[in-house]
Amino acid sequence: MITTKKLDLLLLATSLMTVSTIVAILTLFPETGKSGANYIFNLLTMIFGAPILLIVFFAVVFLVILGFSKYGNIRLGSSKPEYSTFSWVAMMICAGLGSATVYWAFAEWAYYFTSPPLGIEKGTTEAYEISTAYNLFHWGVSAWSTYCIAALPVAYHFHVRKNPGLSLSAVCSAVRGNKEITPMWRRLYRLIDTIFIFTCFGGLSITLGVSVPMVAEILSSIIGIKPSFGMNLGIILFISAIFSLSSYVGIAKGMARISSVNTYLALGFCLAVFIIGPTLYITKSTVNGLGTMFQNFIKMSLWTDPVESSGFPEGWTIFYWLYWITYTPFVALFITKVSKGRTIRAVITNMLVSGSAGCFFFFGVIGNFSQHANINGLVDVAGMVAAGQGNPAIVQLLNTLPMSAIFIVLFAAISILFLATTLDSAAFTMASTVTRGLKEGEDPSPINRLFWCIMLAAVPLAMLFIEAPLNTIKTCAIVTSIPLSFILGYMVYGFIKWLKTDYGHKTVEAILQESAAKSNETISEPA
């Protein structure tokens, strides 16, 4: 049901002013912005690096324990699931990844190969193997745990406690017990929502800043026109039209259908590369990478490199965890909206297992296809990535495949649809944040969602206009994710308190019976 509730115009104005100021600074003073970004990136990763590693590691432990506990049987909402399992998982993965994923799938291992972690010498067999393991690690269970641990408090607040408001400030207010909102608390709640909106722009600046030039490079190889800012602008406008239409028509008609189509295309693309490409090498290297990752999971999770201080943990693992945290607000709110009728155990299982498995498959196939081409001298992927030529390297890799033109077109379509679904989910949750008192079963207005679809292109366009390097783009994620981490910590504290208050005194059987009654199903609940 679409809501006609009033917008929080002050929050809307504050958020737009903040974003506009950043865009103006980046556009008018690009060199100052770049140098300032590098300084902030190094400072914040040094100060908050070790705590972030600990937080993400213990998030994984907490979610595994919660999933196997009696609380895993709690159903989020009083109905059967609204979407099929395939559509639900597809929307979750598409909202959580975006088209930046396809760039990193091809190129990320090369960064690790040329500057390997754990004291391994570059250019060696060990460097190839650890690069695959770290590629899978950075997109696996730990990463998805950041989404999940943020999504559960919001979903419980909205579907179980039936509290109004689909925003971080609404959750924080509910944790306080919905006490009287004094002017001080009102300002604090508005600051929380401003941080949320700012975080969305920070995370999406990375996605568009990496993926749009990649799509431009791919299209240039097809039509023979040199990539330019005008082409980047055209791509963003085209993508904006897709996700604006999707957002306008709603989740069920727009997001669900696009996500399903894109998931089928991505699976088909990977299967084709797997079958036509170096099948044996892809299989062996992926299995070996998974073994290395799981064998060294704790070490990789907590490695800070205190002696040599190579910068690898700060530049990659810590950055990635903070990058994923920037996505947690809108992914959490979006997952809340599409997970009505699911159990806590189902949400945890699908996010940590299905989400990770999807990334393992995607990165295993594409990453090792790329790595095999480098080993056999077909494309100097490592050298081109080190020289800042990652996008041309991807085009050359696709050209090594039979019927390369078909693969290139399909790859471009997947990238665009991934990006459209990510921006669609972001627009929905930002529209929800500025809509007062949103209740279960209500959606923000189509015009509200359409407005945020248009606004989401501003910061990435500024990044592309100044040709911001990767570290400048990374800093957007770092700056926004650190204050957000404290907000998420408070939400998780409230979530644990709610679980103990509402279900701490109930037995497993009682929770199962209540869950079954809500869904009109039998007591057995598959994960």
C-alpha positions, 0 to 999 in steps of 0.5 A, a space after each residue: 500500500 502506498 502511503 500519503 504521509 507527510 515528508 520530513 521536509 527539514 530532514 530532506 533540506 538538511 540532507 540535500 544541503 550536505 550532499 550539495 556542499 560536498 558535490 560543490 567542493 569536489 567539483 570546484 576544488 578537485 586537487 584539494 579534495 583528493 589530498 584531503 581524502 588521502 589524509 582522512 583515509 589514512 588517519 581513520 583506518 589507522 585509528 579505527 582499523 583494529 576495532 572494526 576487524 574485531 566487530 565484524 569477526 564477532 558479528 559472524 560469531 553472534 549471528 551463527 549462535 543466534 541462528 542456532 538458538 531458539 530465537 532463530 524460530 521467531 517469525 518476522 511478521 504475521 503472514 506467509 512470505 510475500 515473495 518466492 524464495 528465489 525472488 527474495 534471494 535475488 533481490 537481496 543479492 542484487 541490492 547488496 552487490 551492485 555492478 561494482 562487483 563485476 569489476 572487482 570479480 575480474 580485477 581484485 585478485 590482481 591487486 593482491 597478486 602485485 602486493 600480496 598480504 601475510 608476507 608472501 612474495 609478489 609474483 609467486 605461486 603463493 601470491 596467486 593462491 592467496 589472491 584468490 583466497 582473499 578475493 573470496 574472503 572479502 565477499 564472503 561470510 564476514 561481509 554479509 554478516 555486516 548486512 545481516 546484523 544491521 537488518 535484523 534489528 530493523 526487521 524486528 522493530 518493524 515486523 515483530 514489535 510493529 513500531 512505526 517508521 522505517 528509518 534508523 532514527 525510528 529504530 533508535 527511538 524504539 530502543 529508548 522505549 519511545 520516551 518523550 522526544 525532547 528537542 535535544 533527542 529530536 535533533 539527535 534523531 535527525 542527525 542519525 537520519 542525515 548520517 544515513 542519507 549521507 552514507 548512502 551517497 558515500 557507498 554509492 559513489 564507490 559503486 558508480 565511480 568504479 562501474 560506470 567507467 567500466 561500462 563506458 569502456 565496454 560500450 566503447 569497444 562495441 561502438 568504437 567511440 573513446 570513453 568520455 565524461 559525456 558518455 559516463 553522463 549518458 550511461 548514468 542517465 540511462 541507468 537512472 531511467 531504468 531504476 526510476 521506472 522500477 522505483 516508481 512502479 514499486 517493488 513487486 512489479 519493478 525491483 523483483 522482476 529486474 532482480 530475477 532477470 538480472 540473476 538469471 543473466 548473471 548465472 547464465 554468463 558465469 556458467 557460459 564462462 565456466 564451460 567455455 573457459 578454463 573449466 578445470 583451472 577455475 574449479 581447482 583454483 576456487 576449491 583451493 581458494 575456499 580451503 585456504 580462506 576457511 583454514 585461515 579465516 580467523 587469521 585473515 579476519 584479525 590480521 593487522 600486520 603490526 610489524 611490517 605495517 604494509 598497509 594491506 589490512 587498512 587498504 583492503 580488509 578494513 576498507 572493505 568492512 567499512 565499505 560494506 557498512 556504508 551499504 548496511 542502512 539501505 540494504 537493512 531497510 530494504 531487506 526488512 521490507 521484502 522479508 516479511 513472513 520469514 524467520 530470523 533463522 531464514 534471514 541469517 541463513 540466506 544472507 550468510 549462506 546464499 549471499 556468500 555462495 553467490 559471491 563465491 560462485 561469481 568471483 570463483 568463475 570470473 576471478 579465476 578466468 581472469 587469473 588463468 589468462 594472466 598466467 598463460 600470457 593471454 592478457 597482462 591483467 596484473 600489469 594493466 591493473 597496476 597501471 590503472 588500466 583495469 577497465 581495458 583489461 576486462 575488455 581484453 579478457 572478454 575478447 579472449 572468449 569465443 563469440 566475444 561480442 555476445 559476451 561483451 553485450 551480455 556483460 554490459 547488460 548485467 552491469 547496468 541491471 546490477 547498478 539499477 537494482 542497487 540504486 532502486 533499493 537505495 532510493 526506496 529506503 531513502 524515501 522511507 527515511 524522509 516519510 514520517 511514521 511509515 507502518 507495516 504494509 505501507 510504501 513511500 509515495 512514487 514521487 518521493 522515490 522518483 525524487 531520490 532516484 534523480 538525486 542519487 546521481 549527483 555525487 558519483 557524477 562529481 567523482 567522475 567529473 574530477 576523475 577521482 582516484 580510487 582512494 578518494 572514492 574509498 574515503 567517502 565510504 570511510 568517513 560515512 561508515 565510522 559514525 554509522 558503526 556506533 548507531 548500528 551498535 546501539 541498534 544491536 543492543 536494543 535488538 538483544 534487549 527486545 529478544 530477551 524481553 519478548 522471548 527470553 521466557 518462552 521455550 523452543 516449542 512455544 516459539 515454534 507454535 507461535 511462528 507456525 500460527 502466524 504463517 498458517 503452516 506446520 511447525 517445521 520451518 526450513 531454514 
